[in-house]
Amino acid sequence: MTDRLTQALIYESQGFKKDALIIYKEILKDDPDNRYANEGIKRIVKSKVEVKYNKKMLELFYSEDKEDIDKFKRWLVQI
């Protein structure tokens, strides 16, 4: 494992994903088949996928109304 790869892994683990991504891409310029750099990029890209949620159901989740809570429970059973 190279020093640059180690540095990228450290950045990634500390949450500095943008910096890690830059290093992974630099590694791939010199070594396009570098398995570790490719895996690192995939991890970072995957971690940036936004979680989509149903706003209406989120409101029901936080509701204190029994009817809303029951509606939310029924929705959960369906998914």
N, C-alpha and C positions, 0 to 999 in steps of 0.2 A: 504494500500500500504506500502510495506516495505521500509526501508532506502536504501537497495541495489537497489531496483527497481527504486526508485527516483533518485539515483545516475546514474543509467544506462540511464534513460530518459534524464537527464541533459547532460550527455556525448553525447548521440545521437543528441540532439538538437543543441549542440555546434559543431557538426561535428566530434567528436571523436568516430567514429562508431566502430572501432576495440576494444576500451576499453569498450564500451557499450555492444558489442557482448560477450566479456569475462564474464561480469557480468550476462547478460541474461542466458548464458550457466551454470554458477554457480548456479543461481536460479533454473534452471530446474533440476539440480542434486538433490537438496533437495525437489523440488516440481515439478515433471514432467508435471503436468497438469496446471501449472500456465499460465493462459490465457494471461496476460500482457507480460510475458517474451517471450512466443511463438509469439505473435503479433509483439514484438520488433524485434525479429530475422527475421521474414518475411519482415518487413519494410526495414531492413538493407540489406538483400539479394536482395530484389527487387530494391533498390537504386543503387546496384552495377552492375546492368545489363547495359552493354554498348550499346549505341545507334549506330546502324550501319547506314552508309550513303553511298550514291552513289557518289564516288569520281568524276566521270566524270560530273555529274550534279552539284556538288559543284563548280567545275571549271567554268561551264557555268554561275552559279549564280554570281560569282565574275567578270565575263567578262564584258567588256564595249562595246563589239561588238554587234551591233543590231541583227545580225543573230543568235548569240549565245543566246542572251536574249530571242528572239522569240522561239528558240528551247527549252529553259528551260521552258518557259511559256506553251508550248504545252505538255511537259513532266508533268508539275504540274497538268494540266487539266486531264491527264490520271490517276493520282493516287488518 
